[in-house]
Amino acid sequence: RCRARERRARFVGKNGACNVAHKNIREQGRFLQDVFTTLVDLKWPHTLLIFTMSFLCTWLLFGMVWWLIAFAHGDLDHSTRLQRDPGEGTAGAQANFVPCVTSIHSFTSAFLFSIEVQVTIGFGGRMVTEECPAAILVLIVQNIVGLVINAIMLGCIFMKTSQAHRRAETLIFSKHAVIALREGKLCFMLRVGDLRKSMIISATIRMQVVKKTASLEAEVVPLNQIDIQMENPVGGNSIFLVSPLIIYHVIDKNSPLYDISPMNLHHHEDLEIIVILEGVVETTGITTQARTSYLADEILWGQRFVPIVAEEDGRYSVDYSKFGNTVKVPTPSCTARQLEEDRSIMDTMTLSPKSTIRRRSVKLKPKFTIS
């Protein structure tokens, strides 16, 4: 418990959620200027409540309007129908009287007629006559309002069900990052993979170091975001994510990790590395983004990832059960600065990896085959 309290708060969670609370927002009206995005950002219970209430309120509102039209025209007063033509009998008076809406006897029947008009059910028992121009105008207005509500609410629900972060659930990162030698240089490495066979088009990946810094003028920046250059097999920030890739960053003099040593990789260290993977979903064309982060104690020094891609029966097989497994390798226990200044450190090392494997499993462990 003591360690959990002392550990540095994450800026980005392992699942990609940003750990930022927005408080004291005075201009709340800005959210109403973009109503559609606000509705999409709401939680599902709130969205479904607004969806239901928008229809119920309009049905009740226009039901009241239809009831007022019938009341003003005298459709609800049966005695009025008889007084319109006292010289004729009851049947004649009823035959000469034309209501605005047929079969409207109470607010309940007006409410049912409002539902029939807006959702275009049309049971046939109630209908608008040409007696009242106001009723015809209300009929047109209610149809337009109903179409607008349908378009907004159905579009909102469609956008919520097809949000890009759903696709990011199958984009996975290794639970731990590692620092080890590659081509004689210390490198920060992590593994990324895609569980689906449908590809992420134009995939790019970038990393940032988030830490507290202070300027020469004593200005403290609590969350200073520093971009770090990445290397991958394709080159640049673009990746071809058909099979899991090991993305690495060479720790050189331009790197913010230049003075990091194994002694700094503990939970007290003010260091967080954020990884952002972006791309276009092949099946939907929607841009998606997956994020994760590594705190200092989640970076393993002197280890590298085990191979998980093998050739079987003329095609490549990926074993995701070993996605996060690492193996210890000889690595100098010094900073990249010290290694660059004193290359003799490399001469005292044996570059054969040890056999100890550190297992870092992920929740999803399917085994995919790449054709």
C-alpha positions as CSV (number, residue, x, y, z in Angstrom):
1,R,0.0,0.0,0.0
2,C,2.8,2.4,0.8
3,R,4.4,1.7,-2.6
4,A,1.1,2.3,-4.4
5,R,0.8,5.7,-2.8
6,E,4.3,6.8,-3.5
7,R,4.2,5.7,-7.1
8,R,4.1,8.4,-9.7
9,A,0.6,9.1,-11.1
10,R,0.2,8.0,-14.7
11,F,-0.5,10.6,-17.4
12,V,-1.8,7.9,-19.7
13,G,-3.1,4.5,-18.4
14,K,-2.0,1.1,-19.7
15,N,-5.3,0.9,-21.5
16,G,-4.8,4.2,-23.2
17,A,-7.1,6.3,-21.0
18,C,-5.8,9.8,-20.2
19,N,-5.6,10.3,-16.4
20,V,-6.6,14.0,-16.5
21,A,-9.5,15.5,-14.6
22,H,-11.0,18.8,-15.9
23,K,-12.2,21.1,-13.2
24,N,-13.7,24.6,-12.8
25,I,-14.7,24.9,-16.4
26,R,-16.7,28.1,-16.5
27,E,-17.8,28.2,-20.1
28,Q,-20.0,25.2,-20.0
29,G,-22.0,26.6,-22.9
30,R,-19.3,25.7,-25.4
31,F,-20.4,22.1,-25.1
32,L,-23.8,23.0,-26.3
33,Q,-22.4,24.7,-29.4
34,D,-21.4,21.2,-30.6
35,V,-24.4,19.2,-29.5
36,F,-23.8,16.2,-31.7
37,T,-20.2,15.6,-30.4
38,T,-21.5,16.1,-26.8
39,L,-24.2,13.4,-27.4
40,V,-21.6,11.0,-28.8
41,D,-19.3,11.6,-25.9
42,L,-22.0,10.8,-23.3
43,K,-22.1,7.4,-21.6
44,W,-24.6,4.9,-23.0
45,P,-27.2,5.2,-20.2
46,H,-27.3,9.0,-20.7
47,T,-27.5,8.6,-24.5
48,L,-30.4,6.1,-24.3
49,L,-32.2,8.3,-21.8
50,I,-32.0,11.3,-24.1
51,F,-33.0,9.1,-27.1
52,T,-36.1,7.9,-25.2
53,M,-37.0,11.3,-23.8
54,S,-36.6,13.1,-27.1
55,F,-39.4,11.0,-28.7
56,L,-41.6,10.9,-25.6
57,C,-41.5,14.7,-25.2
58,T,-42.3,15.4,-28.9
59,W,-45.1,12.9,-28.8
60,L,-46.6,14.6,-25.7
61,L,-46.0,18.1,-27.1
62,F,-47.7,17.4,-30.4
63,G,-50.4,15.3,-28.6
64,M,-51.3,18.4,-26.6
65,V,-51.3,20.5,-29.8
66,W,-53.7,18.0,-31.5
67,W,-55.9,18.0,-28.4
68,L,-56.0,21.9,-28.4
69,I,-56.9,21.9,-32.1
70,A,-59.8,19.4,-31.5
71,F,-60.9,21.4,-28.4
72,A,-60.9,24.8,-30.2
73,H,-62.8,23.3,-33.2
74,G,-65.4,21.7,-31.0
75,D,-64.5,18.1,-31.9
76,L,-64.5,17.1,-28.2
77,D,-67.9,18.5,-27.4
78,H,-70.6,16.1,-28.6
79,S,-73.3,18.5,-27.8
80,T,-71.8,21.1,-30.1
81,R,-72.2,18.7,-33.0
82,L,-75.9,18.7,-32.3
83,Q,-76.2,22.5,-31.9
84,R,-74.6,23.3,-35.2
85,D,-77.8,22.5,-37.1
86,P,-80.8,22.3,-34.7
87,G,-83.3,21.9,-37.5
88,E,-82.0,18.4,-38.3
89,G,-82.0,15.2,-36.4
90,T,-79.1,13.8,-34.6
91,A,-77.9,11.7,-37.5
92,G,-78.0,14.8,-39.8
93,A,-76.1,17.0,-37.5
94,Q,-73.4,14.4,-37.1
95,A,-73.2,13.9,-40.8
96,N,-72.8,17.7,-41.5
97,F,-70.1,18.1,-38.8
98,V,-66.6,17.6,-40.1
99,P,-63.9,17.4,-37.4
100,C,-60.3,18.5,-37.9
101,V,-59.1,15.1,-36.9
102,T,-61.4,12.1,-36.9
103,S,-61.8,9.9,-33.9
104,I,-60.3,12.4,-31.4
105,H,-62.3,12.1,-28.2
106,S,-59.8,12.8,-25.4
107,F,-56.1,13.6,-24.8
108,T,-55.3,9.9,-24.9
109,S,-56.6,9.6,-28.5
110,A,-54.8,12.8,-29.4
111,F,-51.5,11.3,-28.0
112,L,-52.0,8.1,-30.0
113,F,-52.6,10.2,-33.1
114,S,-49.4,12.1,-32.4
115,I,-47.4,8.8,-32.3
116,E,-49.1,7.7,-35.6
117,V,-48.1,10.9,-37.3
118,Q,-44.5,11.0,-36.2
119,V,-43.6,7.4,-36.7
120,T,-45.9,7.1,-39.8
121,I,-47.7,4.0,-38.5
122,G,-51.2,4.9,-39.9
123,F,-53.6,2.5,-38.4
124,G,-56.4,4.1,-40.4
125,G,-58.8,5.0,-37.5
126,R,-57.7,8.6,-37.2
127,M,-56.9,11.1,-40.0
128,V,-56.6,14.8,-40.7
129,T,-59.4,16.4,-42.8
130,E,-59.3,19.5,-44.9
131,E,-61.6,21.3,-42.5
132,C,-58.7,22.9,-40.5
133,P,-55.7,24.5,-42.3
134,A,-54.0,24.7,-38.9
135,A,-54.2,21.0,-38.5
136,I,-52.5,20.5,-41.9
137,L,-49.7,22.9,-40.9
138,V,-49.2,21.0,-37.6
139,L,-49.1,17.7,-39.5
140,I,-46.3,19.1,-41.7
141,V,-44.3,20.5,-38.8
142,Q,-44.5,17.3,-36.8
143,N,-43.3,15.2,-39.7
144,I,-40.3,17.5,-40.2
145,V,-39.4,17.5,-36.5
146,G,-39.7,13.8,-36.4
147,L,-37.3,13.3,-39.3
148,V,-34.8,15.7,-37.7
149,I,-34.9,13.8,-34.4
150,N,-34.5,10.5,-36.1
151,A,-31.5,11.7,-38.1
152,I,-29.7,13.1,-35.1
153,M,-30.4,10.3,-32.6
154,L,-29.8,7.4,-35.1
155,G,-26.6,9.2,-36.3
156,C,-25.5,9.6,-32.7
157,I,-26.0,5.9,-31.9
158,F,-24.3,4.8,-35.1
159,M,-21.2,6.9,-34.3
160,K,-21.1,5.6,-30.7
161,T,-21.2,2.0,-32.0
162,S,-18.5,2.6,-34.6
163,Q,-16.1,4.7,-32.5
164,A,-12.5,4.3,-33.4
165,H,-11.3,3.2,-30.0
166,R,-13.3,-0.1,-30.4
167,R,-10.7,-1.1,-33.0
168,A,-7.9,-0.2,-30.7
169,E,-9.0,-3.0,-28.3
170,T,-7.2,-5.5,-30.6
171,L,-4.0,-3.4,-30.9
172,I,-1.8,-4.6,-28.1
173,F,1.5,-3.5,-26.5
174,S,3.9,-5.4,-24.4
175,K,3.3,-5.0,-20.7
176,H,6.9,-4.0,-20.1
177,A,9.5,-2.2,-22.2
178,V,13.2,-3.2,-22.2
179,I,16.5,-1.5,-22.5
180,A,19.4,-3.6,-24.0
181,L,22.2,-3.4,-26.5
182,R,21.4,-3.4,-30.2
183,E,24.2,-2.8,-32.8
184,G,26.5,-1.8,-29.9
185,K,24.2,1.0,-28.6
186,L,21.7,1.1,-25.8
187,C,18.1,1.0,-27.1
188,F,14.7,1.4,-25.6
189,M,12.4,-1.3,-27.0
190,L,8.8,-2.4,-26.9
191,R,6.6,-4.8,-28.8
192,V,3.4,-3.9,-30.6
193,G,0.9,-6.2,-32.4
194,D,-2.5,-6.4,-34.0
195,L,-4.8,-9.4,-33.2
196,R,-7.0,-8.9,-36.2
197,K,-6.3,-10.0,-39.7
198,S,-7.7,-6.8,-41.2
199,M,-4.8,-4.4,-41.4
200,I,-4.3,-0.9,-40.1
201,I,-3.5,1.2,-43.1
202,S,-0.9,4.0,-43.0
203,A,0.0,3.0,-39.4
204,T,2.4,5.4,-37.6
205,I,3.8,5.2,-34.1
206,R,5.5,7.8,-32.0
207,M,6.7,8.1,-28.4
208,Q,7.0,10.9,-25.9
209,V,8.7,11.3,-22.6
210,V,6.6,13.0,-19.9
211,K,8.4,14.3,-16.9
212,K,8.6,17.3,-14.6
213,T,11.2,19.8,-15.8
214,A,12.3,23.3,-14.8
215,S,13.6,26.0,-17.1
216,L,16.6,28.3,-16.6
217,E,14.2,31.0,-15.4
218,A,12.9,28.6,-12.7
219,E,9.6,27.9,-14.5
220,V,8.3,24.5,-13.5
221,V,6.6,22.5,-16.2
222,P,4.8,19.6,-14.4
223,L,4.1,17.6,-17.5
224,N,6.7,18.4,-20.1
225,Q,6.2,16.3,-23.3
226,I,9.4,15.6,-25.2
227,D,9.2,13.7,-28.5
228,I,11.8,11.0,-29.0
229,Q,13.0,9.7,-32.3
230,M,12.0,6.1,-33.1
231,E,13.5,3.4,-35.3
232,N,11.7,0.5,-36.8
233,P,12.3,-2.0,-39.6
234,V,10.4,0.1,-42.2
235,G,12.1,3.4,-41.4
236,G,10.6,6.7,-40.1
237,N,7.4,6.5,-38.0
238,S,5.5,4.4,-40.5
239,I,5.1,0.7,-39.7
240,F,3.7,-2.3,-41.6
241,L,1.8,-4.0,-38.8
242,V,1.1,-7.5,-40.3
243,S,2.9,-9.3,-37.5
244,P,4.2,-8.1,-34.1
245,L,7.1,-5.6,-34.4
246,I,9.7,-4.5,-31.9
247,I,9.9,-0.8,-32.0
248,Y,13.1,0.7,-30.6
249,H,14.6,4.0,-29.9
250,V,18.4,4.5,-29.9
251,I,19.5,6.2,-26.8
252,D,22.0,8.8,-28.0
253,K,23.1,12.3,-27.0
254,N,19.8,13.7,-28.4
255,S,17.7,11.3,-26.3
256,P,16.0,12.3,-23.1
257,L,17.0,8.9,-21.8
258,Y,20.7,9.6,-22.3
259,D,21.4,9.7,-18.5
260,I,19.2,6.9,-17.5
261,S,20.8,3.9,-15.7
262,P,19.4,0.8,-14.0
263,M,19.5,2.8,-10.7
264,N,16.8,5.2,-12.1
265,L,14.3,2.5,-13.0
266,H,12.2,2.5,-9.8
267,H,8.8,3.7,-8.9
268,H,10.1,6.9,-7.3
269,E,11.6,8.1,-10.6
270,D,9.6,10.9,-12.3
271,L,9.6,9.3,-15.8
272,E,6.8,8.1,-18.1
273,I,7.1,7.1,-21.7
274,I,3.9,7.4,-23.8
275,V,3.5,5.3,-27.0
276,I,0.8,6.3,-29.5
277,L,-0.2,4.1,-32.5
278,E,-2.4,5.7,-35.2
279,G,-3.8,4.4,-38.4
280,V,-6.8,3.9,-40.7
281,V,-9.0,0.9,-40.1
282,E,-9.1,-1.1,-43.4
283,T,-12.7,-2.2,-43.1
284,T,-14.3,1.1,-42.1
285,G,-11.9,3.8,-43.2
286,I,-12.1,5.4,-39.7
287,T,-8.9,6.7,-38.1
288,T,-8.1,4.9,-34.8
289,Q,-5.6,5.5,-32.1
290,A,-4.2,3.1,-29.5
291,R,-2.1,4.4,-26.5
292,T,-0.2,3.0,-23.6
293,S,2.6,4.2,-21.3
294,Y,5.5,2.8,-19.3
295,L,6.6,4.1,-15.9
296,A,10.2,3.8,-14.8
297,D,9.6,0.5,-12.9
298,E,8.0,-1.0,-16.0
299,I,11.2,-0.8,-18.0
300,L,13.4,-3.8,-17.7
301,W,17.1,-3.3,-18.0
302,G,19.3,-5.9,-19.7
303,Q,16.5,-7.9,-21.4
304,R,15.1,-8.4,-24.8
305,F,12.0,-9.9,-26.3
306,V,12.0,-13.5,-27.4
307,P,11.1,-14.3,-31.1
308,I,7.5,-15.2,-31.6
309,V,7.3,-15.5,-35.4
310,A,8.3,-18.8,-37.0
311,E,7.9,-20.3,-40.5
312,E,5.6,-23.3,-40.5
313,D,4.3,-25.2,-43.6
314,G,5.2,-22.4,-46.0
315,R,3.7,-19.5,-44.0
316,Y,4.6,-17.5,-41.0
317,S,3.0,-18.3,-37.6
318,V,2.8,-15.9,-34.7
319,D,2.6,-17.3,-31.2
320,Y,1.0,-14.6,-29.0
321,S,1.4,-16.7,-25.8
322,K,5.1,-15.4,-25.9
323,F,4.2,-11.8,-26.8
324,G,5.5,-10.3,-23.6
325,N,8.2,-12.8,-22.7
326,T,11.8,-11.5,-22.4
327,V,15.2,-13.0,-21.9
328,K,18.2,-11.6,-20.1
329,V,21.1,-10.5,-22.2
330,P,24.5,-9.0,-21.2
331,T,24.0,-5.2,-20.9
332,P,26.3,-2.6,-19.3
333,S,24.9,-1.2,-16.0
334,C,25.8,2.4,-17.0
335,T,24.1,5.3,-18.8
336,A,24.3,5.7,-22.5
337,R,26.5,8.8,-21.9
338,Q,29.0,6.7,-19.9
339,L,29.0,4.0,-22.6
340,E,29.7,6.5,-25.3
341,E,32.5,8.2,-23.4
342,D,34.2,4.9,-22.4
343,R,33.8,2.2,-25.1
344,S,36.2,0.0,-23.1
345,I,33.1,-1.1,-21.1
346,M,32.1,-3.2,-24.1
347,D,35.3,-5.2,-24.0
348,T,34.6,-6.5,-20.6
349,M,31.3,-8.0,-21.5
350,T,30.3,-11.4,-22.8
351,L,27.7,-10.9,-25.5
352,S,26.0,-14.3,-25.3
353,P,22.5,-14.2,-23.8
354,K,21.6,-16.0,-20.7
355,S,19.0,-18.7,-20.8
356,T,16.7,-17.2,-18.1
357,I,13.4,-16.2,-19.7
358,R,11.1,-13.6,-18.0
359,R,7.5,-14.3,-18.9
360,R,5.3,-11.3,-19.4
361,S,2.0,-12.6,-20.6
362,V,-0.9,-10.6,-21.9
363,K,-4.6,-11.3,-21.4
364,L,-5.3,-12.3,-25.0
365,K,-3.3,-15.3,-26.0
366,P,-4.5,-16.4,-29.4
367,K,-2.2,-17.9,-32.0
368,F,-2.6,-16.4,-35.4
369,T,-1.2,-17.5,-38.8
370,I,-0.1,-15.1,-41.5
371,S,-0.8,-16.4,-44.9
